[in-house]
Amino acid sequence: MLIESIRLVGLRSRLPNRFTAEGAIVPARVWASEPPSVGYSGSIMSYPLAGDTLDPIRLTIALCQIDSTTYHEGQVCDFLADFLAQRGWDVEQTPVEQPEESATGSKRSNIYAGSEGETPDLVFSTHLDTVPPFIAPSEDEDFLYGRGVCDAKGIVAAQVAAGEALRKEGFRIGLLFVSGEERDSAGAKAANLVSKGSRFLINGEPTDNRLALASNGALRAVIKSSGKMAHSAYPELGESAIHKLVEALGRIRALRLPTVEDVGPSTLNIGLIRGGHAPNVIADHAEAQILIRLVCDSQETRAAIEQAAEGLAEVDFTLEIPFVRLRAVAGLATMIAKFTTDIPQLSNWGEPLLLGPGSIHVAHTPHEKLAKKELLEAVELYRKVAKQLLC
């Protein structure tokens, strides 16, 4: 499989314009060199010019001003690639294909940043796409708000800042930012074909700055029922696919899914249901999409779902991401991540760890936010973990 990467040479600028509260445009060349307009406790950093200390708060805002909902990552990829090149990183952009279900044909990519010809010992990684809808960023003295501030553009900013500081101290560090994590890990799968030989991978997701000791897997299935159309006044002449689907889903919901003592239970969500034609027509088709969060091997769960649906519906398992256990690091608070990450798809990038600022409880919601103090703490935490692993 041939994969073409684009290496950025020299400095190109596609930084986005910003806007004042009154709606006036602030050109990129101005905001990139002026100090923050809103203060925050503990900050001693000014906005990045090559060689200066990077301000992760302002970088987060710049990233969040760009809509990068899944399949629309192209603009943020170009912005970040240019930004990193301006700060002295050797940058590669590798295309990530759009799936058939994507409504856009626009280009998107993965970004790798490092030092040319150098094998990194440790790579920081997270994703550039977000869930919909786009919510423009805002801030007050203590918090950042908007889509992606914690999942995961604030993490991007913290990792860039930590990576720069570690490089100045002589560590061999790489950065990997991928597209498509929120849907099918397409970017991670592509990145795994062009790994850089790193010993460790620190993947970033909102873990409240606690190190995850495990990450739940995911098993996605489509449950389809078929029937026979008829006039609803004469149900005996038809067969309702919806009634069959509802019964199958009831059986599936009643299943006792696996539980692991130090991890917790598997969970089930029926996320989508559709079918039928009209209230006065017996439905001849119906389907649902379900997602199970795995805490162990999926074989038992797959068999139970198929048995529950037998005679009522067909089961098509469309996605599986395995449950993974992760290493501990002395002196760090820990947690179990009940969500799924790109880690299983990045197996060629070294031993994985999972750590990042922000709460998963506000990710994917209209109330997504990230404390500025927590973001700054994440920079130091990433540096601390990297040094413990490499020294």
DASUL-V32685 format. One record per residue. N is the residue number from 1. PSI is psi as a letter, one per 40 degrees, with the letter a starting at -180 (999 if undefined). Layout:
BEGIN
n = [N;N]
psi = [PSI;PSI]
END
This chain:
BEGIN
n = [1;2;3;4;5;6;7;8;9;10;11;12;13;14;15;16;17;18;19;20;21;22;23;24;25;26;27;28;29;30;31;32;33;34;35;36;37;38;39;40;41;42;43;44;45;46;47;48;49;50;51;52;53;54;55;56;57;58;59;60;61;62;63;64;65;66;67;68;69;70;71;72;73;74;75;76;77;78;79;80;81;82;83;84;85;86;87;88;89;90;91;92;93;94;95;96;97;98;99;100;101;102;103;104;105;106;107;108;109;110;111;112;113;114;115;116;117;118;119;120;121;122;123;124;125;126;127;128;129;130;131;132;133;134;135;136;137;138;139;140;141;142;143;144;145;146;147;148;149;150;151;152;153;154;155;156;157;158;159;160;161;162;163;164;165;166;167;168;169;170;171;172;173;174;175;176;177;178;179;180;181;182;183;184;185;186;187;188;189;190;191;192;193;194;195;196;197;198;199;200;201;202;203;204;205;206;207;208;209;210;211;212;213;214;215;216;217;218;219;220;221;222;223;224;225;226;227;228;229;230;231;232;233;234;235;236;237;238;239;240;241;242;243;244;245;246;247;248;249;250;251;252;253;254;255;256;257;258;259;260;261;262;263;264;265;266;267;268;269;270;271;272;273;274;275;276;277;278;279;280;281;282;283;284;285;286;287;288;289;290;291;292;293;294;295;296;297;298;299;300;301;302;303;304;305;306;307;308;309;310;311;312;313;314;315;316;317;318;319;320;321;322;323;324;325;326;327;328;329;330;331;332;333;334;335;336;337;338;339;340;341;342;343;344;345;346;347;348;349;350;351;352;353;354;355;356;357;358;359;360;361;362;363;364;365;366;367;368;369;370;371;372;373;374;375;376;377;378;379;380;381;382;383;384;385;386;387;388;389;390;391]
psi = [h;h;h;h;i;h;h;h;h;a;h;i;h;f;h;i;i;i;i;i;d;e;e;i;h;h;i;d;d;d;d;e;e;i;i;i;e;h;i;i;h;e;h;e;i;i;i;h;i;h;e;i;h;i;h;d;d;d;d;d;d;d;d;e;e;h;h;f;i;h;e;f;e;d;d;d;d;d;d;d;d;d;d;d;d;d;e;e;i;h;h;h;h;h;i;h;i;h;i;d;e;h;e;i;e;i;i;i;i;i;h;h;h;a;h;h;e;h;h;i;d;h;h;i;i;a;i;e;i;i;i;i;i;h;h;i;i;i;i;a;d;d;i;i;i;i;h;e;d;e;g;f;d;d;d;d;d;d;d;d;d;d;d;d;d;d;d;d;e;e;i;h;i;i;h;h;h;i;i;e;d;e;c;e;f;d;d;d;d;d;d;e;e;f;i;e;f;i;d;i;h;h;i;h;i;h;e;f;f;i;h;h;e;i;h;i;a;h;h;h;i;h;h;h;i;i;a;h;i;i;h;e;e;g;d;e;e;a;h;h;d;d;d;d;d;d;d;d;d;d;d;d;d;e;i;g;i;i;h;h;d;e;d;a;i;i;i;h;h;h;d;h;h;i;i;i;d;i;d;e;h;h;h;e;i;i;i;i;h;i;h;h;h;i;e;a;i;e;d;d;d;d;d;d;d;d;d;d;e;h;e;d;i;i;h;h;h;e;h;h;h;i;h;i;i;i;i;i;h;h;e;h;i;i;i;h;h;e;i;i;a;e;d;d;e;f;e;e;e;i;h;i;i;h;h;i;i;i;h;e;d;e;i;e;i;e;f;h;i;h;h;d;d;d;d;d;d;d;d;d;d;d;d;d;d;d;d;d;d;e;999]
END
